Amino acid sequence: MKISLYIDSKGMGGIEAHILQLILGLLESTQHDIDLLLWKNYSVQSGSKHPLLEKLKSVDALSKKRIRIVNFNGSLFSLFKYFLSNASLVHTHGYKAGITARIMGLLTRTPVVSTYHNGDPGTGKLKFYNYLDRISSFLSLNIAVNSLISQPLKRCSVISNFVNTMDECDLKNELESRKSIAFVGRLSHEKGPDIFSTITQNINKPITIYGDGPMMDELKHRYAHVEFKGMCDMDKHWQDIRVVVMPSRFEGLPLAALEAMARGIPVIASTAGALPELITACRVGKSIDLKQVEDFQSEIEKIMLQDNNRYLTQGKKLISYIDESFSRRINIPRIITQYKLALKSNDIN
């Protein structure tokens, strides 16, 4: 069977990081060939490769032969031809991929699985597209990254985001370099980078934002105490971060939170989406109502002043928790089960 992973993507965010983990997991645990479908490769316009394609360069030569990149250049006709002649099963991520794939799947009797990553209803055009994405969910077999996102969807199972953990032995080697209080994510209203910047204004520690988005210029103008790193390969920067703060207004199950915890980094977050459940379950970090600014500041100070032995103990606890609940080895088999159900359902229909 060929598995086609379909996205409309301009950069490397949470969805793209999820797809990278999914591709690596499928290569590790199955013999299936993988087509990575791009609605449009926006990076071509700037003369560079999509960052997800750059990440895939590290895949070993044998596995790389099982991956094919298909760019539709924004053409519905090209997408239709692909569904008609190449698709065994298409797994979509994001609203544009989801909507277009369900239509094509209906026309060509191709099974479609859709993962819903975000609980933010959006505004304007985005709100309309998110509405179409939800009401057309009956045409696909669906996965939501948490139970809140799954509620308005048809034929939906909950399978969380997943990551691979660092070796606990390596955690000790990073203790001295971990000095920064960080925000990691898209610089957009629902993620709350402005709240992060306000919370950290009077904390005399390195304050860093990793990511890009529509609020970048506004934030740079208003908050001189923040160092803006832009879009980064976080694998090179986790070692500098002592605590991650996620004051999201709307959220699913952010991959950045899992990635931080998989490195033994505690997360202080809002009560949006699945963040409270995630933090409560591992008993490291804190989930706080956005109105309680002083509580955010107090929890940040506690972690920054914590001695290394206690920080190390809690870091190991985080790594163990993520490995047991949110690793590729746990969640890839669950996704493969959904693929089998979609294929079986399509045969029956």
N, C-alpha and C positions, 0 to 999 in steps of 0.2 A: 504493500500500500504506500502511496505517496501522500505525505501530509503537507498541505499548503497553508502557510501562515501569512495572513494578509493584513497590511497596515497602511494608513495614510499618515506619514510621519515626516517632520521637518528637522528633528533633532534627537537628542538622547535624553529622554525623560523616564518616568516610571514605567510607562507601557513598553518602551523600547528595552529597558533593563529587564523587565519581565520576559519579553520575547527572547532576549539573549539567554536567560536562564533556562527557558523552555527548550530552545534549540540545543543547548549543551546537554540538558537532561535527556532529550530524545536521542541524541547521538550516543550517549553513554548506555542507555538502557534498552534501545530498540535497534532494529536494522532498517527502519523505514528511511526512504529518501525524503528530503525536505526541500520544498520550494518556498523561498521568502519572496512574497509578492508585495511590490511597492506601487501604490496608486500613482505616485509620481515621485521621482527621485529629485527633490528640490536642491540637493547639494550639487547636482550637475551644473546648475546655473552659476554657482560660485567657483566652479572648477575643482571642487573637492568631492571626496566620497562621503556618503552618509556615515555618521559616527558608528552606527550599528555594524556597518560593513567593515569598518576599521577594526572593531572589536573581534569580528569573526576571523580576522587574519591569524589570530593566535591558535585557532583550531588545528589539530594535527593533520598532516597531509592526507591520510587515509579517510578521515571523517570529512574533510573539506570536499572530497569528491562526491559526497552524498548531498551537498548543499548547492542549490541553483538559485540565482537571483533573477527575478522577472520584474521588469519595470513597464507598467502600462502607459506611462506618459500622459496620464489623465484621460485616457480614451476608454469609454464604455464599450466600444466595439471590440477593442483588444481584450478587455476583461471578459466579454461574452465569448470570444473565440477560445480563450483559455479554459473557461468553464466547460465549453462544449467538447474540447479535445484533450485536455490535460489533467483536469481535476479529479482526484479520487475523493478527497475530503478537504474542505476549506475551513480554517480556524481563524476567525476575525478578531481584531482588537481595535477599539475606537469606533465612534459613531458612523463615520463616512464608510469605512470598510464594512461595518456591520450591515448598514442599509443597502448598499450596492450589492453585496454578496448574497443577501437573502433574496433579492429580486432575481439575480442570476441563477441562484440555486433553484428557485421555483421554476424558472423557464427551462432549465437543463436537467432537472431532477438530480442535482448534486447535493449531497448532505453538507450542511453548514453548522459549525459550532461557533458560538460567539462568547467571548469573555467580556464582561462589563467591569470596568476598573474604577469608575468614578461615580460618586453619589451627588455631585453638584448639578442642580438642574440648569444652571447657566442663565444668561439673559439674552435678549434679542434673537439673532439668528441661531446662536448656539442652543438656546432654550428650545427653539422649534426643532432643530435637528436631534437633540436629545429625546424630545417627545416622539419623533418618528422612529428613533432607535428603539425606544421602549415598546411602542405599540406594535412594531413589526416583529417582536421577539418570538411570537408564536410560530414564525417560519423557520426558526433555528432551534437547536438544542443549546441551552445556555449555561454559562458558568458565571457566578458573581464572586468577587474576592471577599465579600462579607455578607452577612445575613440582611443588613439594612438595604444594601443595593439590590438584593434578590427579590425584595418584597413586591415591587410592581411588575415583575417579569414572569413570563410564561415558561414552562418547561425548564426550570432553572435549578441547578445544584450549586452549593457553596464550596469552592475550593480556594484556599487562601493563596496569596503570593508566596514565593519561596526563594530561598537563597542558599548558598553554601557558606559554612562557617569557617572562621580562621582556626588554626591550631591553638589550643589553650597555652601551649608552651611559648608561642610567639607573642602572646599578650604582654608578658613581663618585659620583653625587649622594647616595647613601645611606651612604657609608662612615662619616661622622662620627656618624651616629645609631645605628649598629649597635654596641650596648654590652652586650646581654643574652645570658646563657646560658639557653636555653629548652627546655622540654618542650612538645610540641604533640600532643595526642591525648586519648583517653578516659581518665578517671581510674579505671581498673579494673586488677585484679591482673595480667592478661596483658600489659598495656602497660608495667608497671613504673614508675609515677610515684613509688612509695615508694623504689625503687632510685635514681632520679634525685635525689630529695630527700636521700638519704643521701650519694651521691657528691659533691654540691655543698655540703655543710654547711660545709666549711672553705675555700671559695674566696671571696675577697674581691672579688666582682663581682656585678652585678645578676643575680638568679636568678628566673626567671619560669616559671610553669606556665599554659598556655593550654588550656582544656578543662574539662569537667565529668564527673561520674560518681559511682559509689557510694563511692569512697574519699575524696571531697572533705573531709568533716568530719574524718575521721581524720587526713588529711595536714595540714590547717590546725592541728589541735591539736598535732601532733608537731613541725612544722617551721616555726619562726618566721622563718627566713632567706628563705623563699620568698614571692614575691608571686603571689597567685592571681588571675588575670584572669577566670576562668570561661569560658563559651562566647563566643567572639568571631568577628567577621568578620576573618579573618586577613589579608585584603588591606590592612587598615589597620594591621597590626602587624609584618609581615615586615621592614619598614624598621628596626625596633628591635632585631632579633636578629642576633647575630654568629655563633652556632653553635647547632645543634639537637642535643640528646642524646636517643637513643631506646633505652633499656635494656629492650627488650621481652623477656618470657618466652616468648610465642608471637606469631607475626606472619605476615602474608601478604606483600604488597608495599604498605607503608603510603603512602597518597597524601600524607600530610604530609611524608614524606621527599622525594618527588618535587617537591612544591610548594616546599619549602625550596631544594632544589638548582636548581630552575628560576629562583629568585631569586638564585642565586650564593652560597647559604649552605651551608657544609660541614656534614655530618652525621656524628656519632660514634654508633655503634649497637652493639647486641648481635649475636650470631651467629644470631639467630632468623630463620626464613623466608628471604626473598630478599634481606635486607639485606646480607649479606656479598658476594653476587654483584653487587649494585647498586654498592656502594662500591668494590669491587676493580676493576670495569670502568672507572670514571672516574678512579681513582687520586687522588681527593681525599677527605679524611675518613678514618675508621678504623672497622673492625669488630673488636670486642673481646669476649672471653668474659666473662660476667657475674661470674665469680669474681675477675676482675682489676680490682678497684676502683681501685687505684693507677694502672693504665694508663689508665683512663677520665680520672682527674684530670689525669694528665700530658698527655694529648692535648688536653684542654680548655684547659689553661694555654698550650700551644703556639700554639693558634689565637688565644687572647685576646691573646697578646703579639706576634703576627705583625705585621710592618709592613704598612701599607696597600697598598703596591705589590704585594707578594707575595699578599696577600689578594685584591686585584683580579684578578691574573693567574689565580689558582685559581678565583675566582668566574666569570670568563669561560669557563674550561674546563668548569665544571659546567653552565652555561647551554647551551653548545654540545653537550655530551653528552646532556642531556635532550631538546633539540630534535631531535637525530638519532635518538634511540631511544624516547622516551616522549611524543611530541607527539600532538595530536589528528590531525594530517594523516597520521601514520604508522599509528595504530591504529584510527581510525574505519573505513577501508576493510576492515580485517580483521574487524571486527564485522559489517559489512554482508554480507561473504562468509558468515559463520555464519548470518545471517538467511536468505539465499538457500538455503543448504543445508538449513535447517530446513523451509522452505517446500517445497522439492523432495522431501525425505524424507517429508513429510506427504502430498504428492500421490501418491507411490508406494504408501504404505501405505493 
